[in-house]
Amino acid sequence: MPTHTRIRPFNTKQAYPEQKLDNDVCMAVRAGNTVYLRGQTAMDLDGNIIGVGDAAAQAENAMACAKVLLEEAGSKLEDVVKIVIYITDRAYREPVYRVVGAWLKGVYPVSTGLIVQGLAKPEYLMEIDIIAEIPAQRA
């Protein structure tokens, strides 16, 4: 019996055809009551890039996708316990954090923020990594 459920599996050849990759990954994994999301970016769930040049629009897309994926795993945004936000320029911190903060208002996850030199695609200005824990009474 599997100990976890893989949600929306795909191969990196599909998401990054311009790169010579061939990795089997998925958008989310539920292991027991814990849900791990793949880093959410400007790429929507259909593979389109949203908000080129606009960090806030990319964060809005990332959080909308995160909500869908969490729900597919039996979780909710209010179950989020940890986030890591990656931005490619310090100037993006305020617009990205405002968007993420609006989506997670009242949730109080632990949070780490990093400024990085680049992300998987040059269009990506931000990425958010999310872990959620489904409460036992809802699991």
N, C-alpha and C positions, 0 to 999 in steps of 0.2 A: 504494500500500500504506500503510495507516495506521501512524503511528509510535507509537501508544499505544492501549490498550484501555480502554474505559469500562465500569465495573462497576456494575450496578444503577442505570441512569439513571432519573430521575423528574423531575417538574415540581413546583415549589414550591407550586403551587395545591393539590396533594395533601397535602403535609406541613404547610402553614400556611393552611388554608382560611379562617381568621379574618382573614388579611391579603390585601391586593390585590396578589398577586405572580403572575408568570407566567414563571419562569426555568427553563430546562432545565439541570439539573445531574446529578451522579451521586454515588454513595457512595464510589467509589474510582476512581483512574486508575492504570494501570500504563504507564509510559513507559520503554521499555527494561527495565532491571533495578530501576528505582525505582518505589515504590508510594506514592501520596499518598492519604490518607484524608480524607474530609469530616470536619469536627469532630464527634466523638462525644459524645453528651449523655445525658440521661434518656430519650430516645426510642429504643425498641428497633427492630429491623429490620422489625417489622410496623406501626410507627407509634404504638405505645402509649407513654404516659408512665409511667416506672418510678421509684419512690422519691420521690414528691412530698414536699418538706420534709426529705429525708434525703440529704445530699451524698455520703456513703459509698455508699449504695445506687445513686445515680446514677453514681458512678464505676465501681462494679462492673458495671453495665449497659453503660457506655461501653466498658470494656475487653473485655467479652464480645463485644460487637458488633465491636470492632476486630479481635479474633482471627478471627472469622468472615470479615470482609472481607479481611483480609490473606491468609488461606488461599484465598479465592476468586480472589485476584490471583496466587497461586503463591508467596506469602511466608509468613512466620511471625513471631510476636512477637519471637523472638530476632534478627530482621533489622532491628528498629526502630533508627534512628539519631538521630532528633530527635523531641522532644515539646514541645508548648506547652500548658500547662494554664491555663485561665481559670477563676477562681472569682469569685463575686459578693460574697463576704464573707471577710475574713481568717480568721474562725473556721472556715471550711471547709478551710483549707489542710492541717491535720494529717489529718483523716479522708480527704480525697481523696488526698493523697500516700501515705498508708499503703496504700490499695487499689492505686493505680497501681504503687507500689513492689513490692507482692507479685506483681503480674502480670509485672513486668519485672525481677524479681530476677536478677542476674547478667548483664543485658543491657548496662548502662552507656550509655544514649543521652545525647546532650546534651539539656538541659532548660531551658526558660524558663517561669516562672510569672508570671501577671498577675492583678491584682485589677481587675475591670471593673464598671462601673455596672449592666450588665444583659446578657442574652443574648437569643436569638431568641424565646423564649417565657418568660413570667414564672415558670413552674415550674422552669426550668433554673437550677440552682445552680452547675453546673460544665460545662466543655466541654474536650475534649482533642483536639488536632490532632497527627496522627502522620505521619511520613515513614519509610519503610523502604527498605533497599537489599538486594536479593536477591544473595547471593554468586554469583560467576561460575560456580563448580562446580555450583550447583544451578539456574542460570538456563536 
